[in-house]
């Protein structure tokens, strides 16, 4: 009886450890292995950058900006931007309150005249912080 039990366990282990022979053509893009650049993690190799700054979306103007200490960016208005806007609402004293955030973004050159030179497309929201009450930076968008 003991030999049968050992044989049965060996068979179960062997069958459960069998390699899946799915061809690469049959695999979805998410199942394929992504290889990082040498010396970098997968996140560092995905073409996105982490960026810290202040976010503002003014619904009346349908305009969003992201301000770092050295530059301003337009923000692509999409589902991820709307998700961020929902998260920052709790910290806004008025519609022009800029909220500190940390994001992972894709940079996009903006060829539209009279707009920011670069736009960001938000891919991941890393952190949303309460604005410092000492900061009086106010940016108003629009022609009002």
Protein Blocks (a to p, Z undefined) as FASTA:
>chain_A
ZZmmmmmmmmmmmmmmpccfbdfklpcfklpccdddehiafklmnopacddddddddfkl
opacdddfkbccdddddfklmmmmmmmmmmpmbfklccdddddddddddfbghiafbdcd
dfbdfbdcdddfkbccdcdedjZZ
